[in-house]
């Protein structure tokens, strides 16, 4: 296992599957939550009183990395995990699950968060992290909260489109982008409000035997142990999407009826402004809370 300050372990013949605790600038932390984003690493010195300040732990597959290599590396680390002490682990599922199906799948372990996105065809949607203690009650409550935020985002996008004039948007491109963002945000709001099949990963805590038993259950794709994870607010979770089979890249993003543009590797928020701004990765605004 890799500790803060140590180099990442690499399986022979495979690419690194993730990068563990490193020191990042505040700006880097803000950008690290997007699917496909590559975090820029800079050295910093933590205050004596708290050696974890500025330190971020990443758990999951790296952007552009091999998904099969990641799955093999995570499985090997889980098999080698010793001792009886409880540790965090990132659980990737084989498909998108509704809240009601999570309790049986995750029975026997403590669930800290779930990771979700609305799998709209040919659209990139925001990845959100929902803190939970009770499953499925807190998952449903978190989805309702995200739905309200998405309603506000859709309204904001529509208001921006309505404020445009021929002078500020001569070719209509800004209006099309705002309208598209509003439609996606509205679709996300409706999905989360209905308790959609949107959860595809969970951050759990358990001892090694329980984690290995969890990995053997149907519907569980991989359990990636993260014993070095201590603070969830300084973590980045990047579980592979269920549809990602070869390389960890964002899905194609296109509007119905329009040609498919090149997928933007650093876009994850569905209601981004035309300037390309995205939200963070935690529930409440971003793509989700990580390792």
RAMORA-V104659 format. One record per residue. N is the residue number from 1. RES is the residue in one small letter. SS is DSSP state (hx for helix, st for strand, lp for the rest). PHI is phi as a letter, one per 40 degrees, with the letter a starting at -180 (* if undefined). OMEGA is omega in degrees with one decimal (* if undefined). Layout:
N,RES,SS,PHI,OMEGA
N,RES,SS,PHI,OMEGA
This chain:
1,x,lp,*,-177.7
2,x,lp,c,178.8
3,x,lp,b,177.2
4,x,lp,d,177.1
5,x,lp,g,179.5
6,x,lp,c,177.7
7,x,lp,c,179.3
8,x,lp,c,177.5
9,x,lp,c,-179.4
10,x,lp,b,176.7
11,x,lp,c,-179.5
12,x,lp,c,176.0
13,x,lp,g,179.9
14,x,lp,b,179.9
15,x,lp,c,177.9
16,x,lp,d,-176.6
17,x,lp,c,179.3
18,x,lp,a,174.8
19,x,lp,b,-175.9
20,x,lp,c,-169.9
21,x,lp,d,174.1
22,x,st,b,179.2
23,x,st,c,-176.5
24,x,lp,b,172.0
25,x,lp,c,178.3
26,x,hx,c,179.7
27,x,hx,c,178.7
28,x,hx,c,179.5
29,x,hx,d,-179.6
30,x,hx,c,-177.4
31,x,hx,c,-173.0
32,x,lp,c,-173.3
33,x,lp,c,-177.5
34,x,lp,c,176.7
35,x,lp,c,177.3
36,x,lp,g,-178.1
37,x,lp,c,178.0
38,x,lp,b,-176.6
39,x,lp,c,174.5
40,x,lp,c,-174.2
41,x,lp,b,178.0
42,x,lp,b,179.9
43,x,lp,c,177.6
44,x,lp,a,-179.6
45,x,lp,b,-178.2
46,x,lp,c,176.0
47,x,lp,c,-176.8
48,x,lp,d,-176.2
49,x,lp,c,-177.6
50,x,lp,a,-175.7
51,x,lp,c,-179.0
52,x,lp,c,-178.5
53,x,lp,c,180.0
54,x,lp,g,-176.8
55,x,st,c,-178.3
56,x,st,b,177.7
57,x,st,b,179.6
58,x,st,b,178.7
59,x,st,b,177.7
60,x,st,h,-178.9
61,x,lp,c,-179.3
62,x,lp,c,178.7
63,x,lp,d,-179.6
64,x,lp,g,-177.9
65,x,lp,c,179.5
66,x,st,c,178.2
67,x,hx,c,177.1
68,x,hx,d,178.0
69,x,hx,c,178.5
70,x,hx,c,-178.9
71,x,hx,c,179.1
72,x,hx,c,-178.2
73,x,hx,c,179.7
74,x,hx,c,178.9
75,x,hx,c,179.3
76,x,hx,c,179.1
77,x,hx,c,178.4
78,x,hx,c,179.8
79,x,hx,c,-177.4
80,x,hx,c,-176.8
81,x,lp,c,-177.1
82,x,lp,b,177.8
83,x,lp,g,-179.5
84,x,lp,b,-178.2
85,x,lp,c,177.5
86,x,lp,c,-179.9
87,x,st,a,173.7
88,x,st,c,175.4
89,x,st,a,177.5
90,x,st,c,-177.6
91,x,st,b,175.6
92,x,st,c,-178.5
93,x,st,c,-177.7
94,x,st,c,-179.9
95,x,st,a,177.5
96,x,st,c,-174.4
97,x,st,b,170.6
98,x,lp,c,-177.7
99,x,hx,d,-174.6
100,x,hx,c,-178.4
101,x,hx,c,-173.9
102,x,hx,c,-175.7
103,x,hx,d,177.6
104,x,hx,c,-177.1
105,x,hx,c,-174.8
106,x,lp,b,-179.7
107,x,lp,c,176.1
108,x,lp,g,177.4
109,x,lp,b,175.7
110,x,st,c,-179.7
111,x,st,b,179.8
112,x,st,c,-177.6
113,x,st,a,167.2
114,x,st,b,179.6
115,x,st,b,-174.0
116,x,st,a,167.9
117,x,lp,a,176.6
118,x,lp,c,-175.6
119,x,lp,c,176.8
120,x,lp,c,180.0
121,x,lp,c,174.3
122,x,lp,f,176.0
123,x,lp,b,172.5
124,x,lp,c,179.4
125,x,lp,b,-174.9
126,x,lp,c,172.7
127,x,lp,c,-177.6
128,x,st,b,174.7
129,x,st,b,-176.9
130,x,st,b,177.1
131,x,st,c,-179.4
132,x,lp,a,167.6
133,x,lp,b,177.6
134,x,lp,b,178.1
135,x,lp,b,10.6
136,x,lp,c,-171.4
137,x,hx,d,-177.2
138,x,hx,c,175.8
139,x,hx,c,178.4
140,x,hx,c,179.6
141,x,hx,c,178.0
142,x,hx,c,177.7
143,x,hx,c,177.9
144,x,hx,c,178.2
145,x,hx,c,178.4
146,x,hx,c,179.0
147,x,hx,d,177.5
148,x,hx,c,178.6
149,x,hx,c,179.0
150,x,hx,c,174.5
151,x,hx,d,-179.8
152,x,hx,c,178.3
153,x,hx,c,179.4
154,x,hx,c,179.1
155,x,hx,c,178.9
156,x,hx,c,179.5
157,x,hx,c,178.1
158,x,hx,c,178.9
159,x,hx,c,178.0
160,x,hx,c,178.7
161,x,hx,c,-178.2
162,x,hx,c,-178.1
163,x,hx,c,-179.1
164,x,lp,c,176.5
165,x,lp,b,177.2
166,x,lp,c,-178.9
167,x,lp,c,-176.8
168,x,lp,c,-178.0
169,x,lp,a,-171.6
170,x,lp,c,-177.4
171,x,lp,c,177.1
172,x,lp,g,-176.7
173,x,hx,c,179.4
174,x,hx,c,179.9
175,x,hx,c,179.3
176,x,hx,c,-178.8
177,x,hx,c,176.0
178,x,hx,c,179.3
179,x,hx,c,178.7
180,x,hx,c,178.1
181,x,hx,c,179.2
182,x,hx,c,-179.6
183,x,hx,c,-179.6
184,x,hx,c,179.5
185,x,hx,c,178.6
186,x,hx,c,178.3
187,x,hx,c,176.9
188,x,hx,c,179.9
189,x,hx,d,-179.5
190,x,hx,c,-179.1
191,x,hx,c,-178.7
192,x,hx,c,-179.7
193,x,hx,c,-179.4
194,x,lp,c,-177.8
195,x,lp,g,-170.6
196,x,lp,c,169.7
197,x,lp,c,-171.7
198,x,lp,b,-177.7
199,x,st,c,-179.3
200,x,st,b,177.7
201,x,st,a,178.3
202,x,st,a,172.8
203,x,st,b,-174.9
204,x,st,b,176.7
205,x,st,b,-179.2
206,x,st,a,176.5
207,x,lp,c,-176.3
208,x,hx,d,179.3
209,x,hx,c,179.5
210,x,hx,c,178.5
211,x,hx,c,178.9
212,x,hx,c,176.5
213,x,hx,c,178.0
214,x,hx,c,-178.0
215,x,hx,c,-177.4
216,x,lp,c,-176.6
217,x,lp,c,174.8
218,x,lp,c,178.9
219,x,lp,g,177.3
220,x,st,c,-177.4
221,x,st,c,179.2
222,x,st,a,172.4
223,x,st,b,-175.8
224,x,st,b,-177.0
225,x,st,c,179.9
226,x,st,b,-177.2
227,x,lp,c,179.6
228,x,lp,c,-178.0
229,x,lp,c,-179.7
230,x,lp,b,-175.5
231,x,lp,b,-178.2
232,x,hx,c,-179.5
233,x,hx,c,177.1
234,x,hx,b,-179.2
235,x,st,b,175.6
236,x,st,b,-179.3
237,x,st,b,179.9
238,x,st,b,177.2
239,x,lp,c,177.2
240,x,lp,c,174.2
241,x,lp,c,-179.7
242,x,lp,d,-178.2
243,x,lp,c,179.3
244,x,lp,c,-176.4
245,x,lp,b,-177.2
246,x,lp,b,-175.9
247,x,st,b,178.7
248,x,lp,c,177.0
249,x,lp,b,-179.1
250,x,lp,c,178.6
251,x,lp,c,175.8
252,x,lp,c,-177.8
253,x,lp,b,178.5
254,x,lp,a,175.3
255,x,lp,c,177.6
256,x,lp,d,177.4
257,x,lp,g,179.2
258,x,lp,b,178.4
259,x,lp,d,180.0
260,x,lp,c,177.8
261,x,lp,c,175.2
262,x,lp,c,-178.0
263,x,lp,c,178.1
264,x,lp,c,-173.4
265,x,lp,c,-175.5
266,x,lp,b,-179.6
267,x,lp,b,177.2
268,x,lp,b,179.5
269,x,lp,c,-177.3
270,x,lp,c,-175.5
271,x,lp,b,-179.0
272,x,lp,c,176.9
273,x,lp,c,179.5
274,x,lp,d,178.2
275,x,lp,c,176.2
276,x,lp,g,-179.9
277,x,lp,c,177.6
278,x,lp,b,178.3
279,x,lp,c,-179.4
280,x,lp,c,-176.0
281,x,lp,b,-179.3
282,x,lp,b,177.5
283,x,lp,c,-173.8
284,x,lp,h,176.3
285,x,lp,i,-170.5
286,x,lp,b,175.3
287,x,lp,c,168.5
288,x,lp,h,178.8
289,x,lp,c,-165.5
290,x,lp,b,-177.2
291,x,lp,b,*
